[in-house]
């Protein structure tokens, strides 16, 4: 059983990071909060839907449950936090009458590592999933690739010296490959405005499955799951006034990699087509985590008090190691010696975003 809070954008993925369901503003609860029954792999019985917002079948035991809340009218996260603490519950169906108390751990402001390994130990992580989950949740083709290197359900994964050397080289090659695929893709489908802009689309062709014209686009899938992990069709389809849309880039207006020692300025044109709000967040190229700077959250957007607009209604944002004089309220800090990238998020995206009559400016180098 999963009981969800109101006014969130949320979804569940299975252990293979495949889409299971949405909840919240784009889910069947329509943002009011819901009560969902998740049925385990192999469940064959009939279950009444009475009393549930939805009943969902899944192919794995482990799941990834996540959502975004919203700042309240005072620009505070307190409402979203309190609604989560009051209404979010997850418990076995057998405890439906007397569910255990939830324990919420506040990790805000604390340093901890959430990223996957990027060396040969990644194969141990993969083996752990294979051993824990039913195989029918993943494709025989992918499982065959893993079996070829000794990752087989029910068997010990114990690569010999020769295979360990191969795995170490494979991991090194894989790590640099996915970083290249996400930061500078060759396929024009990866861009919002092909040939005119470096703003990239996380879901080329609008395909959250990364299958386009009947073909799996492996480069797009690998790049996305290196960069962002969680998946839902709600991120890809057109839903004016609801959900969210994203544009991201690793490069400036000239196509050069964004450099933490330099200063840049994108212009956000007036009348941003975002019913709720828009924002920029900075990320570390190597960890995919938020860039660690003097500011706890390296983000800036329309909800931030003090953000200054130009006379024409547009907004200049500055990225650099030091704030340009007089531009402190519109500045996000970068770190010399570190490459970075940024995501522009639009919440409640409106038609001008989808028909491309409005688009963000390029990230121009400030000389």
C-alpha positions in Angstrom: 0.0 0.0 0.0 1.2 3.5 -0.9 -0.7 6.6 0.3 0.5 9.7 -1.5 0.3 13.4 -0.5 -1.5 16.1 -2.6 -0.1 18.5 -5.1 3.0 16.6 -6.2 4.5 15.3 -9.4 5.3 11.7 -8.6 5.9 8.3 -10.1 7.1 4.8 -9.3 9.7 2.8 -11.2 10.6 -0.8 -10.8 14.1 -2.2 -10.0 15.0 -2.0 -13.7 14.0 1.6 -13.8 11.0 0.9 -15.9 7.8 2.9 -15.5 5.1 1.5 -13.2 2.7 4.4 -12.5 2.2 8.1 -11.9 0.6 9.7 -8.9 -0.1 13.3 -8.0 -1.1 16.1 -10.4 -0.7 13.8 -13.5 -1.8 10.6 -11.8 -5.3 9.1 -11.3 -5.6 10.9 -8.0 -5.4 14.2 -9.9 -3.3 15.9 -7.3 -5.6 15.2 -4.4 -3.5 12.4 -2.8 -4.3 8.8 -3.4 -4.3 5.3 -2.1 -2.5 2.7 -4.3 -2.3 -1.0 -4.1 0.9 -2.4 -5.6 0.7 -6.1 -6.5 3.9 -8.1 -6.5 5.5 -10.2 -9.3 3.6 -13.3 -10.1 0.4 -12.3 -8.3 -2.5 -14.1 -10.0 -5.4 -13.5 -7.7 -8.3 -11.2 -8.2 -8.4 -8.0 -6.2 -11.2 -5.6 -5.7 -10.5 -2.0 -6.6 -12.9 -0.7 -4.1 -11.3 1.8 -1.7 -8.2 2.3 -3.9 -7.3 5.1 -6.3 -5.7 2.4 -8.5 -4.4 -1.1 -8.3 -1.1 -1.7 -10.1 0.8 -4.9 -11.0 4.6 -4.8 -11.2 7.4 -7.1 -12.3 10.0 -6.5 -9.5 10.1 -6.5 -5.7 12.2 -3.3 -5.2 10.9 0.1 -6.4 11.9 3.7 -6.7 9.2 6.0 -5.4 9.8 9.7 -5.8 8.0 13.0 -6.2 8.4 16.8 -6.3 6.4 19.0 -4.0 5.9 22.7 -4.6 6.8 25.9 -2.6 3.7 27.5 -1.0 2.5 31.1 -1.5 5.2 32.3 0.9 8.0 30.6 -1.1 8.4 28.0 1.6 8.6 24.2 1.3 6.9 23.8 4.7 3.5 23.0 3.3 4.8 20.3 1.0 6.9 18.8 3.9 4.0 18.8 6.4 1.6 17.2 3.9 4.1 14.5 3.2 4.6 13.8 6.9 0.9 13.8 7.5 -0.3 11.8 4.5 2.5 9.7 3.0 2.3 6.1 4.1 3.8 2.8 2.8 3.1 -0.5 4.4 2.2 -4.2 3.6 -1.5 -4.8 2.8 -1.6 -7.2 5.8 -1.1 -4.1 8.0 -3.8 -2.0 6.4 -5.9 -1.8 9.6 -2.9 -0.9 11.8 -0.1 0.4 9.6 3.2 1.1 11.3 4.3 4.7 12.1 6.4 6.3 9.3 9.9 7.5 10.1 11.0 10.5 8.1 14.7 11.4 8.0 15.6 15.0 7.1 18.8 14.8 5.0 18.6 18.4 3.8 22.0 20.1 4.1 23.8 16.8 4.9 26.5 15.4 2.6 26.1 11.8 1.4 26.8 9.8 -1.7 23.9 8.6 -3.9 25.7 7.9 -7.2 26.5 4.6 -8.7 30.0 3.3 -9.0 31.8 4.1 -12.2 34.5 1.4 -12.1 34.3 -2.4 -12.3 32.4 -2.6 -9.1 29.3 -1.5 -11.1 29.0 -5.1 -12.2 28.6 -6.2 -8.6 25.7 -3.7 -8.3 24.1 -5.2 -11.4 24.6 -8.7 -10.0 22.9 -7.8 -6.8 19.8 -6.8 -8.8 19.8 -9.9 -10.9 20.0 -12.1 -7.8 17.2 -10.2 -6.0 14.6 -9.8 -8.8 12.5 -12.1 -11.1 14.1 -12.3 -14.5 10.9 -11.8 -16.5 11.0 -8.1 -15.5 13.9 -7.6 -17.9 14.5 -8.5 -21.6 16.1 -11.9 -22.5 18.5 -10.0 -24.7 19.9 -7.8 -21.9 20.0 -10.8 -19.6 22.0 -12.6 -22.2 24.6 -9.9 -22.3 25.0 -10.1 -18.6 25.1 -13.9 -18.7 28.0 -13.7 -21.1 30.2 -12.0 -18.5 29.1 -14.4 -15.7 26.1 -12.5 -14.2 23.6 -15.3 -13.9 20.7 -15.6 -11.5 21.3 -18.3 -8.9 25.1 -18.5 -9.6 28.0 -16.8 -7.9 29.5 -13.9 -9.8 33.2 -14.6 -9.5 35.2 -13.2 -12.5 38.7 -14.7 -12.8 41.8 -12.6 -13.4 41.3 -12.4 -17.1 37.6 -11.4 -16.9 38.3 -8.9 -14.1 40.7 -7.1 -16.4 38.1 -7.0 -19.1 35.5 -5.7 -16.8 37.8 -2.9 -15.5 38.5 -1.8 -19.1 34.8 -2.1 -20.0 33.7 0.1 -17.0 36.3 2.8 -17.9 35.2 2.8 -21.5 31.5 2.8 -20.5 31.9 5.7 -18.1 33.5 8.0 -20.6 31.1 6.9 -23.3 27.9 7.8 -21.4 29.4 11.1 -20.3 30.1 11.9 -24.0 26.7 10.8 -25.1 24.9 13.0 -22.7 27.1 16.1 -23.1 27.6 16.3 -26.8 25.2 14.0 -28.8 25.5 13.9 -32.5 21.9 13.1 -33.4 19.9 16.2 -34.0 16.9 14.6 -32.4 18.7 15.2 -29.1 18.2 19.0 -29.4 15.1 21.1 -28.9 16.1 23.5 -31.7 18.4 21.4 -34.1 21.1 23.3 -35.8 20.2 26.5 -33.9 20.8 25.9 -30.2 22.6 23.7 -27.7 19.6 23.2 -25.5 19.0 19.5 -25.3 15.8 17.4 -24.9 16.0 14.5 -22.4 13.3 12.6 -24.4 14.2 12.9 -28.1 11.2 12.3 -30.3 9.0 12.5 -27.2 9.7 8.9 -26.5 10.1 8.0 -22.8 10.8 4.4 -23.9 13.6 5.7 -26.2 12.0 3.6 -29.0 11.6 5.7 -32.2 10.1 4.3 -35.4 10.3 0.8 -33.9 14.0 1.0 -33.0 15.5 1.3 -29.6 17.8 4.3 -29.5 20.5 2.8 -27.2 22.6 6.0 -27.1 19.6 8.1 -25.9 18.6 5.5 -23.3 22.1 5.2 -22.0 22.6 8.9 -21.8 19.4 9.5 -20.0 19.8 6.9 -17.3 23.4 8.0 -16.6 22.1 11.6 -16.2 18.7 11.3 -14.5 17.6 7.7 -13.7 13.9 7.9 -13.0 11.4 7.7 -15.9 7.8 8.6 -16.6 5.8 9.4 -19.7 4.6 12.5 -17.9 8.0 14.0 -18.5 7.8 13.5 -22.3 4.2 14.1 -23.4 2.5 17.4 -24.0 0.2 18.4 -21.2 -0.2 22.2 -21.2 -0.6 23.7 -17.7 0.4 20.5 -16.0 3.5 18.5 -15.2 6.9 19.8 -16.2 9.3 20.2 -19.2 13.1 20.3 -19.2 15.9 21.8 -21.3 19.5 21.1 -20.4 22.9 21.8 -21.8 26.6 21.2 -21.1 27.7 23.9 -23.6 27.7 27.6 -24.2 26.3 29.5 -27.3 29.5 28.7 -29.2 29.4 25.0 -28.5 32.2 25.0 -25.9 32.0 23.1 -22.7 30.8 25.2 -19.7 33.8 26.1 -17.6 33.6 26.8 -13.9 36.2 29.5 -14.0 34.3 31.6 -16.6 31.2 33.8 -16.4 28.2 33.3 -18.6 24.8 34.9 -19.1 21.7 33.4 -20.6 18.7 35.7 -21.2 15.3 34.3 -20.2 12.8 36.1 -22.5 9.7 37.7 -21.1 6.4 35.8 -20.6 8.0 32.5 -19.7 5.4 29.8 -20.5 5.3 28.3 -17.1 2.0 28.5 -15.1 3.7 27.5 -11.8 7.3 28.6 -12.0 10.6 28.2 -13.8 14.2 27.6 -12.5 17.8 26.8 -13.3 19.8 24.3 -11.4 23.6 23.6 -11.7 25.0 20.1 -11.8 28.5 18.6 -11.6 29.5 16.8 -14.8 31.3 14.0 -13.0 28.8 13.1 -10.3 25.5 14.2 -11.9 24.7 15.6 -8.5 24.0 19.3 -7.7 27.2 21.4 -8.0 28.6 21.9 -4.5 29.1 25.6 -3.9 28.7 28.1 -1.1 25.0 28.1 -1.7 23.2 25.0 -0.3 21.0 24.6 -3.3 22.7 25.9 -6.6 19.3 26.9 -8.1 17.6 30.1 -9.1 14.2 30.9 -10.6 11.0 32.8 -10.7 10.1 31.8 -7.1 13.3 33.5 -5.7 12.7 36.8 -3.9 14.9 39.6 -5.3 15.2 38.2 -8.8 15.5 41.3 -11.0 13.8 41.5 -14.4 14.9 43.8 -17.2 12.6 46.6 -18.4 11.3 44.4 -21.3 10.2 41.7 -18.9 13.1 39.4 -19.7 15.6 38.1 -17.0 19.4 37.8 -17.3 20.9 35.0 -15.2 24.6 34.9 -14.5 26.7 31.8 -13.9 30.3 32.2 -12.8 32.8 31.9 -9.9 32.0 35.5 -8.7 28.9 37.6 -9.0 29.2 40.5 -11.5 28.9 43.8 -9.7 25.3 44.6 -9.0 24.0 41.3 -10.3 24.2 39.3 -7.1 20.5 38.5 -6.9 20.5 37.0 -10.4 23.8 34.9 -10.0 24.6 31.3 -9.5 28.1 30.3 -8.4 30.3 27.9 -10.3 33.6 26.3 -9.3 36.9 26.9 -11.1 38.4 23.6 -12.2 35.0 21.9 -12.5 32.9 21.4 -15.5 29.1 21.9 -15.0 25.8 21.7 -16.8 22.4 23.2 -16.1 18.8 22.2 -16.4 16.1 24.8 -17.0 12.8 23.5 -15.6 9.3 24.7 -16.5 6.5 23.7 -14.2 3.0 23.9 -15.6 4.4 24.4 -19.2 2.2 26.3 -21.6 1.5 26.2 -25.3 4.3 28.6 -26.3 6.8 26.1 -25.0 5.4 23.2 -27.0 4.9 25.2 -30.3 8.4 26.8 -29.8 7.1 30.3 -30.2 9.0 30.9 -26.9 12.5 29.5 -26.2 15.3 30.2 -23.7 18.3 32.2 -24.8 21.7 30.6 -25.2 24.3 30.6 -22.5 26.6 33.4 -23.7 30.2 33.8 -22.5 30.7 37.1 -20.8 34.1 38.5 -22.0 
